[in-house]
Amino acid sequence: MKTLKVQLPDSLAEQLKILACPMGKTKSEVACEALAGYLARIGSSPRSSFATLARDLVGRIEGPDDLAANKEHLADYGR
């Protein structure tokens, strides 16, 4: 098992302490469970595609729909 030192804001550290006590767990156990759940939710596989990793960015950038439609965009491509 590896050790990871993390600095938490006071409010988050307090929430962690309040949650851990009644569960009979250490703060480290609760933090590990939370991190494992987060990584499972976002897909921690190193084989994730770029599209999967950038899914929250889709549709946030304005510009031409297809750069290939305007040959001026491709004028210096490959040089």
N, C-alpha and C positions, 0 to 999 in steps of 0.2 A: 504494500500500500504506500502511496506517495503522500507527501505533505504539501499543502498549498496554503500560503499565507495570503489572506484577503483583508483589505481594509473596507469596512462597511460604514456607511453613515450611521450616526447614533440612532436614528429612528428605525432603521432596518435591523440593527443589532438588537434593539429592544424588542422588536416584533419577533425576531428569531428566539430570543430568550423566553418570551411569553408563550410562544407556541411549543417550544421544546419541553418545558417543565411538566405540563399536564399530560403530555404523551409519554413521559418517562424516558425520553431520549435526550441525548446530548445535542448541543447546538450543531456540532459537526455532522451528526447523523441526519438531522433535519436538513441541513444545507446540502449534504450529498444527495439525499432523496430529491430535493428540489432541483438540483442541477441535473440529475439523471432524467427527471421528468421533462425538463426543458430541452435537453439534448435529444431525447426521444421524439419530442414534438416537432422540433425543427429539422430533424434528420441529420444526425451527426456522422453519417456514413461518408468516408472520404471519397466515395464514388459518386457523390451527388453531382448532378449536372449543373452547368452554369445557369440554365433556365430555372432549375429548382432553387438554387441559392439566390437568384435575383428576382424571385417571384414578387417580392414586395415593391420592386422598382418598376414593374411593367406598367406602362401608361402614364408615367410621371414626367416623361421628357417630351417636349414638343419639337417638332421638326418634320421634314418630309417623310411620308410613309415609306418610300422606297428610294434610296439614293441612286439605284441603278436606273430609275426612270428619268433622271436628269443627268445627261452625259457630262455636264460641267463638273459634277462631283467626282467623276472618275478620271478627269483629265491627267492628273499626276500619279494615279494609282500605280504602285509597283516601281516607282523611280526613287 
